[in-house]
Amino acid sequence: MKCPYCGHTEDKVIDSRPVEDENSIRRRRECLFCHKRFTTFETVESTQIIVVKKSGQKELFDRQKLLSGVLKATQKRPVDAVALVSEIESELQNNFRMEVTSGELGEMVMNRLKALDEVSYVRFASVYREFKDIDTFLEALNALKSPRKNSEYR
């Protein structure tokens, strides 16, 4: 690590502790040349995920953008939107997916919401699938009800 005061490259670590989010480590260092102290933060480098939009345009995965959509769908519902988005992001990272289509991303959210909270699922699906009229909305609701009716009679 290069000293920010004198540029010397040798130092010693005086203190290390995890940062609040526990995704990085704060290190207090002392330069062995000028003896001044400075702080560094160490994080794991993750791969950048590219989202391929319907138009073919590519953009970097934006966690906040996904979280915003999920928060709108889960507003006043018993769903932890942050945990849901973290789970999806972790799945993409763990599968070493460099690219994902916006369609795949939307389906990942809908599958999780469907299992967690049907109201949030319908809210998200109505925007994601661009429901044009009430009939499309009713089809989605009936699709949710059908499997449940069948399973009640088994």
C-alpha positions in Angstrom: 0.0 0.0 0.0 1.4 3.4 -1.0 1.5 6.0 1.8 -0.7 9.0 0.9 1.8 11.3 2.7 5.2 10.3 1.4 4.6 7.7 -1.2 6.6 5.0 0.5 5.3 1.5 -0.2 6.0 -0.3 3.0 3.7 -0.1 6.0 2.4 -2.1 8.9 -1.2 -2.9 9.8 -2.0 -1.6 13.3 -5.7 -2.5 13.5 -8.2 -4.4 11.4 -12.0 -4.6 11.9 -15.1 -5.4 9.8 -17.1 -2.4 8.5 -20.8 -2.3 9.6 -22.0 -3.9 6.4 -19.5 -6.8 7.0 -18.7 -6.7 3.3 -15.4 -4.9 3.8 -12.6 -4.6 6.3 -11.2 -1.3 7.7 -7.4 -1.3 8.2 -5.5 1.2 10.1 -1.9 1.4 8.8 1.3 3.1 9.7 4.0 4.1 7.1 7.3 2.6 8.0 9.1 5.6 6.5 7.3 8.7 7.8 5.4 7.0 10.6 2.1 8.7 9.7 -1.1 6.7 10.0 -3.8 6.2 7.4 -6.9 4.1 6.8 -7.7 1.7 4.0 -10.8 -0.3 3.2 -10.6 -3.8 1.6 -13.5 -5.3 -0.2 -14.0 -8.4 -2.3 -14.0 -7.6 -6.0 -17.1 -8.9 -7.7 -17.7 -9.5 -11.3 -19.8 -6.9 -13.1 -23.1 -8.3 -14.4 -24.4 -6.9 -17.7 -28.2 -6.7 -18.2 -29.4 -7.1 -21.8 -32.5 -5.0 -22.3 -35.4 -5.9 -24.6 -34.0 -3.5 -27.2 -30.7 -5.2 -27.1 -29.0 -2.4 -25.3 -26.6 -3.5 -22.5 -26.1 -1.8 -19.2 -24.5 -2.6 -15.9 -26.7 -4.4 -13.3 -28.0 -1.7 -11.0 -29.0 -3.1 -7.6 -30.8 0.1 -6.6 -32.9 0.0 -9.8 -34.0 -3.5 -9.1 -34.6 -2.8 -5.4 -36.7 0.3 -6.4 -39.1 -1.9 -8.5 -39.3 -4.6 -5.8 -40.0 -2.0 -3.1 -42.9 -0.6 -5.1 -44.4 -4.0 -5.5 -43.9 -5.0 -1.8 -45.0 -1.7 -0.3 -47.0 -2.4 2.9 -46.6 -6.1 2.4 -44.7 -8.6 4.6 -41.8 -9.1 2.2 -38.2 -8.2 2.9 -37.3 -6.5 -0.5 -33.7 -6.0 0.4 -33.2 -9.7 1.2 -35.0 -10.7 -2.0 -32.7 -8.5 -4.2 -29.6 -9.7 -2.3 -30.6 -13.3 -3.0 -31.0 -12.6 -6.7 -27.7 -10.7 -6.9 -25.9 -13.6 -5.0 -27.4 -16.2 -7.3 -26.2 -14.3 -10.4 -22.7 -13.9 -8.8 -22.5 -17.5 -7.7 -23.5 -18.8 -11.1 -20.8 -16.6 -12.6 -23.4 -15.1 -15.0 -21.7 -12.2 -16.8 -24.9 -11.4 -18.8 -28.5 -11.7 -17.9 -31.5 -10.6 -19.9 -34.0 -8.2 -18.3 -36.6 -10.9 -19.0 -34.6 -13.5 -16.9 -34.2 -10.9 -14.1 -37.9 -10.1 -14.1 -38.8 -13.8 -14.0 -36.4 -14.4 -11.1 -38.2 -11.6 -9.1 -41.6 -12.9 -10.0 -40.8 -16.5 -9.0 -39.6 -15.4 -5.6 -42.5 -13.0 -5.1 -45.0 -15.7 -6.1 -43.7 -17.9 -3.4 -43.5 -15.2 -0.8 -46.6 -13.0 -1.3 -49.2 -13.2 -4.1 -50.3 -9.6 -3.8 -46.7 -8.4 -4.3 -46.4 -10.8 -7.2 -49.4 -9.4 -9.0 -48.3 -5.9 -8.4 -44.8 -6.6 -9.9 -46.3 -8.7 -12.7 -48.7 -6.0 -13.7 -45.9 -3.6 -14.4 -43.3 -6.1 -15.6 -45.7 -7.8 -18.0 -47.3 -4.5 -19.0 -50.9 -5.5 -18.4 -52.9 -3.5 -21.0 -56.4 -4.1 -19.6 -58.5 -5.6 -16.8 -58.8 -9.0 -18.7 -55.0 -9.5 -18.6 -55.0 -8.7 -14.9 -57.8 -11.2 -14.3 -56.0 -13.9 -16.2 -53.0 -13.5 -13.9 -55.3 -13.6 -10.8 -57.1 -16.7 -12.1 -53.7 -18.4 -12.8 -52.8 -17.8 -9.2 -56.1 -19.2 -7.9 -56.3 -22.3 -10.2 -53.4 -24.3 -8.7 -54.6 -23.6 -5.2 -58.2 -24.8 -6.0 -56.8 -28.0 -7.5 -54.5 -28.7 -4.5 -57.4 -28.1 -2.0 -59.3 -31.0 -3.5 -56.5 -33.5 -3.6 
